[in-house]
């Protein structure tokens, strides 16, 4: 199972919006509505931000939203804040009880 | 509040073995599905494997790079999931995290703090 494809980096100024893409195949992203997004600050454990494509766990700001079209999922962060600067990873269920991660995107708040 | 706590990391020589533990609290452990994820230094996250609850047959699934070398098990009486790692290689050097899967489809809502495994001679 190949890793999902994410851009290595993304950036935006405070208050702006930024979208991070996650490209898979019909065997993972395109085939199931089980895409999640995780935020990881340096030296910390990952934190779930979005699950099942577009659902937010309690406590996650509504500035974070998820969507999917075909084999591509996206995480959008609106109203960028300094604390949003982190690495972001997408994942997808693959249908054979397996999980696949994206390579990660480093989000920089300018 | 659900909490997971890993332990057992350390330095091991190539070819050696190590067993990691993940103690889970704050939920009915027997219903918990637990996933292991690792992160090599400076690299991204990688799925290692998952164990389902006993009610879901306790089935275990593994990523290809660790299949046949790693074994995931659980002891419900100790609220603990184990990751037994054998025939360790340098490339297995990583921080190992356990996480709680709330959906059965890898919605990993809660994570432990991680434990570092270093494979080196």
HADDOCK unambig.tbl for C-alpha pairs under 7 A between the chains (distance, minus, plus):
assign (segid A and resid 34 and name CA) (segid B and resid 105 and name CA) 6.41 0.50 0.50
assign (segid A and resid 36 and name CA) (segid B and resid 107 and name CA) 6.61 0.50 0.50
assign (segid A and resid 45 and name CA) (segid B and resid 111 and name CA) 6.63 0.50 0.50
assign (segid A and resid 45 and name CA) (segid B and resid 112 and name CA) 6.96 0.50 0.50
assign (segid A and resid 45 and name CA) (segid B and resid 113 and name CA) 5.60 0.50 0.50
assign (segid A and resid 45 and name CA) (segid B and resid 114 and name CA) 6.94 0.50 0.50
assign (segid A and resid 48 and name CA) (segid B and resid 108 and name CA) 6.56 0.50 0.50
assign (segid A and resid 48 and name CA) (segid B and resid 109 and name CA) 5.66 0.50 0.50
assign (segid A and resid 51 and name CA) (segid B and resid 107 and name CA) 5.87 0.50 0.50
assign (segid A and resid 93 and name CA) (segid B and resid 105 and name CA) 6.06 0.50 0.50
assign (segid A and resid 93 and name CA) (segid B and resid 106 and name CA) 6.66 0.50 0.50
assign (segid A and resid 97 and name CA) (segid B and resid 61 and name CA) 6.74 0.50 0.50
assign (segid A and resid 98 and name CA) (segid B and resid 61 and name CA) 6.97 0.50 0.50
assign (segid A and resid 99 and name CA) (segid B and resid 47 and name CA) 6.34 0.50 0.50
assign (segid A and resid 100 and name CA) (segid B and resid 47 and name CA) 6.68 0.50 0.50
assign (segid A and resid 101 and name CA) (segid B and resid 45 and name CA) 6.71 0.50 0.50
assign (segid A and resid 101 and name CA) (segid B and resid 46 and name CA) 6.35 0.50 0.50
assign (segid A and resid 103 and name CA) (segid B and resid 44 and name CA) 5.78 0.50 0.50
assign (segid A and resid 104 and name CA) (segid B and resid 44 and name CA) 6.13 0.50 0.50
